[in-house]
């Protein structure tokens, strides 16, 4: 069944003016059309969920057992949806690749190998391009999962598993433009990907490794070692250093602090720009003092193997902006500043 919408008014300028001056709460015809489309697509996905059965189980089992990749293929709008499904599978721990069926017949079929599984998409089940590939897939011993809107189609008869993605109609009055059908297929692809993710027990850390450039990946993968300043960039002075040297070192390294070392090179204390302000308020001639006189003992430190977000949490807990990175023997390996973490994208 299709719904006939009223045609757009003959005078677009008058219609636009009416929309701009309509009372609050009024629903324009355009909004009604838009809402109708969304409701129709939502209903199509809901009906699809109710039809999932043992065929879905069989498809998941084939994909779980695959030693190679999932080769997703489809023509036209089905192909575009297939590209998104392939991307979702890959990003959730199931290696996948989109193969254009027209290009496959001209050499791209070489990407298909032993242990792969084909996930073919065809609303009508009558795609000649996909049909022409099936014998080649069969020769390679590649199992075929078909997502289609017609369970009695020729492609379905030649597939190993068939998933029903049929819809009652598209979300436009002529039932021609792929809308409900593509949305349902996309949802079915997401259902496969998330089920596989769950079956494999993909952890948040494993997901992050697949997304190293994303915010989650940076948060879960960036360590203190990745962001810290090391070598000559570490501001350090000896315990007997005169105050002038302490001030010069802190200013030269531009990290707002300097570490103070004992005679064996272990971190003994820290002097920060905050300490400088406090000493100026309390004492007179600072230049008569040494590093031992002005430092704060037992500074907060961190290991270079800790996550950057852990370092940030420690800074927030103690209301500080720098942490020295020390080895097990107490010797400094680096220094990390609050600004280094904030600009890294880890938070």
C-alpha positions in Angstrom: 0.0 0.0 0.0 1.3 3.5 -0.9 0.4 6.9 0.5 -0.4 9.8 -1.8 1.1 13.0 -0.5 -0.2 16.4 -1.5 2.0 17.9 -4.2 4.2 20.9 -3.3 2.3 24.2 -3.8 2.5 26.0 -7.1 3.9 29.1 -5.5 7.0 28.2 -3.5 7.4 31.8 -2.3 4.0 31.9 -0.7 4.5 28.5 0.9 7.8 29.6 2.4 6.3 32.7 3.8 3.4 30.7 5.3 5.9 28.4 7.0 8.0 31.2 8.4 4.9 32.9 9.9 3.0 29.9 11.1 2.1 29.8 14.8 4.3 27.8 17.1 3.1 24.2 17.4 1.9 24.1 13.8 3.3 21.2 11.8 4.1 22.0 8.2 3.3 19.6 5.4 7.1 19.1 4.9 7.6 18.1 8.5 4.7 15.7 8.2 6.2 14.1 5.2 9.6 13.9 7.0 8.1 12.3 10.1 6.1 9.9 8.0 9.3 8.7 6.3 11.0 8.2 9.7 8.1 6.3 11.1 7.9 4.0 8.1 11.6 3.2 8.3 11.3 2.6 12.1 8.4 0.2 11.5 10.4 -1.6 8.8 13.3 -2.1 11.2 10.9 -3.2 14.0 9.3 -5.8 11.7 12.7 -7.1 10.7 13.7 -7.6 14.4 10.7 -9.8 14.9 11.7 -12.1 12.0 15.2 -12.9 13.1 15.5 -16.7 13.4 17.8 -19.6 13.0 19.0 -18.3 9.7 20.6 -15.4 11.6 22.2 -17.8 13.9 23.6 -19.7 10.9 25.0 -16.5 9.4 26.8 -15.6 12.6 28.2 -19.1 12.9 29.6 -18.9 9.4 31.2 -15.5 10.1 32.6 -16.6 13.4 34.3 -19.7 11.8 35.7 -17.7 8.9 39.5 -17.9 8.8 39.8 -15.0 6.4 37.8 -11.9 5.8 34.1 -11.1 5.1 33.8 -10.0 1.5 30.7 -7.7 1.3 29.3 -7.1 -2.2 26.3 -5.3 -3.7 25.2 -3.1 -6.5 23.8 0.4 -6.4 22.2 1.5 -3.1 22.8 -2.1 -1.8 26.5 -1.6 -2.5 26.6 1.7 -0.6 24.9 0.1 2.4 27.4 -2.8 2.0 30.3 -0.4 2.2 29.0 0.8 5.6 28.4 -2.8 6.8 32.0 -3.7 5.8 33.4 -0.7 7.7 31.3 -1.5 10.8 32.4 -5.2 10.8 36.1 -4.2 10.4 35.9 -1.6 13.2 34.3 -4.2 15.6 36.8 -7.0 15.2 35.6 -8.8 12.1 38.0 -8.1 9.1 35.8 -7.1 6.2 36.3 -5.7 2.7 33.8 -4.3 0.2 34.1 -5.8 -3.3 32.3 -4.0 -6.1 30.6 -6.8 -8.1 31.1 -5.1 -11.5 34.9 -4.6 -10.9 35.2 -8.1 -9.5 34.7 -9.6 -13.0 37.6 -7.5 -14.3 40.3 -8.7 -11.9 39.2 -7.6 -8.4 38.0 -11.1 -7.7 41.6 -11.8 -6.8 41.1 -10.3 -3.3 38.9 -13.3 -2.4 40.9 -16.1 -0.8 40.6 -19.3 1.1 38.7 -18.9 4.4 36.7 -15.9 3.3 32.9 -15.6 3.6 30.8 -13.6 1.1 28.1 -11.3 2.3 26.0 -10.4 -0.7 23.2 -7.8 -0.7 20.4 -7.6 -3.3 17.0 -6.2 -2.5 15.4 -7.9 -5.6 17.6 -11.0 -5.6 18.0 -10.4 -9.3 21.3 -8.6 -9.5 23.1 -10.0 -12.6 26.4 -8.7 -11.4 26.2 -10.7 -8.2 24.7 -13.7 -10.0 27.7 -13.8 -12.3 30.1 -14.0 -9.4 28.5 -16.9 -7.6 30.1 -19.6 -9.7 33.5 -18.1 -9.0 32.8 -18.0 -5.2 31.6 -21.6 -5.4 34.8 -22.7 -7.1 36.8 -21.0 -4.4 34.7 -22.8 -1.7 33.6 -19.5 -0.3 30.4 -19.7 1.7 27.7 -17.2 0.6 25.4 -15.3 2.9 22.7 -13.3 1.1 20.7 -10.4 2.4 17.6 -10.0 0.2 14.0 -8.8 0.2 12.9 -11.8 -1.9 13.4 -15.2 -0.3 12.2 -17.0 -3.5 14.8 -15.3 -5.8 17.4 -17.1 -7.9 20.3 -15.8 -5.8 18.7 -17.2 -2.6 18.6 -20.7 -4.1 22.4 -20.6 -4.7 23.4 -19.1 -1.3 24.4 -21.0 1.8 22.4 -18.8 4.2 19.7 -16.3 3.3 18.7 -13.4 5.6 15.2 -11.9 5.1 15.3 -8.1 4.7 11.9 -7.7 3.1 9.9 -4.6 3.8 6.2 -3.9 3.1 7.0 -0.9 1.0 9.4 2.0 0.6 8.9 5.4 2.4 7.7 7.2 -0.6 4.4 7.1 -2.5 5.5 5.2 -5.6 7.4 2.4 -3.7 10.4 2.9 -5.9 13.2 4.7 -4.0 15.2 2.4 -1.7 14.5 3.9 1.8 12.9 1.4 4.1 14.7 -1.4 2.4 18.2 0.2 2.8 17.5 1.1 6.4 16.4 -2.4 7.2 19.5 -3.9 5.5 21.8 -1.4 7.4 20.2 -2.5 10.7 20.6 -6.1 9.8 24.3 -5.5 9.1 24.7 -3.7 12.4 22.9 -6.6 14.1 25.5 -9.0 12.6 28.4 -6.8 13.6 27.3 -6.3 17.2 26.4 -10.0 17.7 29.9 -11.0 16.4 31.5 -8.4 18.7 29.6 -9.9 21.6 30.4 -13.5 20.7 34.1 -12.7 20.4 34.1 -10.8 23.7 35.7 -7.7 22.2 37.0 -5.6 25.1 37.1 -1.8 25.2 40.9 -2.0 25.0 40.7 -4.1 21.9 38.2 -1.7 20.4 40.5 1.1 21.1 43.4 -0.6 19.3 41.2 -0.6 16.2 40.6 3.1 16.6 44.0 4.6 17.5 43.2 8.0 16.1 39.8 8.3 17.8 39.1 9.8 21.1 38.5 6.5 22.8 41.7 5.1 21.3 43.8 8.0 22.5 42.2 7.7 26.0 43.0 4.0 26.3 46.3 3.8 24.5 48.3 7.0 25.1 50.7 6.5 27.9 52.8 8.9 29.9 55.9 7.7 27.9 54.1 8.9 24.7 53.7 12.5 26.0 56.5 13.1 28.5 59.5 15.4 28.0 62.7 13.4 28.3 66.5 13.8 28.1 67.7 17.4 28.0 64.2 18.7 28.2 63.8 17.6 31.9 64.4 20.5 34.2 66.8 19.3 37.0 69.2 20.8 39.5 71.4 19.3 42.2 70.4 19.7 45.9 73.2 22.2 46.5 72.4 24.4 43.5 72.1 28.1 44.4 68.6 29.6 44.0 69.7 31.5 40.9 70.4 28.2 39.1 67.1 26.8 40.2 65.3 29.8 38.8 67.2 29.7 35.5 66.6 26.0 35.0 62.9 26.4 35.6 62.6 29.3 33.3 64.8 27.8 30.6 62.8 24.5 30.4 59.5 26.4 30.5 57.5 23.7 32.2 56.8 25.6 35.4 58.9 23.4 37.7 62.3 21.9 38.2 63.3 18.7 40.0 65.9 18.6 42.7 68.3 15.6 42.7 70.3 14.1 45.6 74.0 13.2 45.2 73.1 9.9 43.5 70.8 11.4 40.9 67.5 10.4 42.6 64.6 12.8 42.6 64.5 14.3 46.1 62.2 17.3 45.6 60.5 19.8 43.3 60.4 23.6 42.9 57.5 25.1 41.0 56.4 28.6 40.0 53.8 28.3 42.7 56.6 27.7 45.2 58.3 30.8 43.9 55.3 33.0 44.6 54.9 31.6 48.1 58.6 32.1 49.0 58.5 35.7 47.7 55.7 36.4 50.0 57.4 34.8 53.1 61.1 35.4 52.7 63.4 38.2 51.8 66.6 37.5 49.9 65.9 34.2 48.0 69.2 34.4 46.2 70.9 33.6 49.4 69.2 30.2 49.5 69.9 26.8 47.8 67.7 24.2 46.1 67.5 22.3 49.4 66.0 25.4 51.1 63.2 26.1 48.6 62.2 22.7 47.3 59.1 20.7 48.3 60.2 17.2 49.4 58.6 13.9 48.2 57.1 15.2 45.0 54.2 13.4 43.3 55.5 11.1 40.6 54.3 8.6 38.0 55.5 5.6 36.0 56.0 6.1 32.3 53.9 3.0 31.6 50.8 4.6 33.1 48.0 5.9 30.9 48.0 9.6 30.2 44.5 9.8 31.7 45.8 8.3 34.9 48.4 11.1 35.1 45.7 13.7 34.5 43.6 12.2 37.3 46.6 12.4 39.7 47.2 16.0 38.8 43.5 16.8 39.4 43.6 15.0 42.8 46.6 16.9 44.0 45.8 20.2 42.2 49.1 20.2 40.4 50.1 20.7 36.8 53.3 18.6 36.5 54.4 15.1 37.4 58.0 13.8 37.3 58.3 10.4 35.6 60.7 8.2 37.6 62.1 4.7 37.3 62.0 2.1 40.1 65.3 3.4 41.4 63.9 6.9 41.8 65.9 8.5 39.0 63.9 10.8 36.7 63.0 9.6 33.2 60.9 12.5 32.2 58.3 15.1 33.1 54.7 15.5 31.9 52.7 18.7 32.1 48.9 19.1 32.2 49.1 20.9 28.8 50.7 17.9 27.2 47.7 15.7 28.1 45.0 18.3 27.2 46.5 18.9 23.8 47.0 15.2 23.0 43.3 14.5 22.6 43.4 11.9 25.4 40.5 13.6 27.1 
